[in-house]
Amino acid sequence: MHIAAMRERVTLERPVRIADGGGGASVIWEAVTALWAQVRPITGEERLRHDQLAGRLTHEVFIRYRPGVLPAMRFRQEARILAIVAVVEVERRTRLKCLCEERTL
């Protein structure tokens, strides 16, 4: 894969816990940085969950190597949310392949 294949703009976000004053916390998402990426779909499936039809889409997201990308993070691409499930280093500190699951807001 050439670096020119990274044509899509995504925002890397991390979760931040905010105390709610009652002993609990809520999670908001904070933008870390905007990146160029290649987003490729892997699989799509439909299942019956709780008597409702639910879809599941998975993607590979390739970005340039950067330290600190964790499965607790996610990518936002306009209205799409791609939750990071796993991070794999490709070609030794050159690129990262993030296995993601598409979520709805």
Secondary structure by P-SEA (a helix, b strand, c coil): cccccccbbbbbbbbbbbbcccccbbbbbbbcbbbbbbbbbccccccccccbbbbbbbbbbbbccccccccccccccccbbbbbccccccccccbbbbbbbbbcc
